[in-house]
Amino acid sequence: MKVHLRVFVEIENLGKAMNALTDAGITGFYLLEYKGMSPQDWRGFSIKEDPKSAIEMIRHHSKDAILICSVVDEEKVDGIVESITNTLEGERFTILEVPIHRIVISEGKNDED
């Protein structure tokens, strides 16, 4: 089975995380930049329910972070997690493993040409 591995890291740890993932054998990845807050960061905040106030609060109090995503064989996951854990010891990170039941890939070409 394939697994969609998602690694959330603070932006200053991107290089370390990418090196650990590469050393552990990932063959491809994509990155998403985001602004994030952990529950410890927003505990005690009372957010007004209008979207403008919520977005403004997130802009001012959240941290820049990166989500590194890769599709890997299930057998490789434990080694990858161990590599990330060792490399980022003492740093904040989150790893999610999401099982993939199907992958459909389109080359985007029209075969009638």
Secondary structure as UniProt FT lines:
FT   STRAND          2..10
FT   HELIX           11..13
FT   HELIX           14..23
FT   TURN            24..25
FT   STRAND          30..36
FT   HELIX           39..42
FT   TURN            43..44
FT   HELIX           51..61
FT   STRAND          63..73
FT   HELIX           74..76
FT   HELIX           77..87
FT   TURN            88..90
FT   STRAND          93..100
FT   TURN            111..112
//
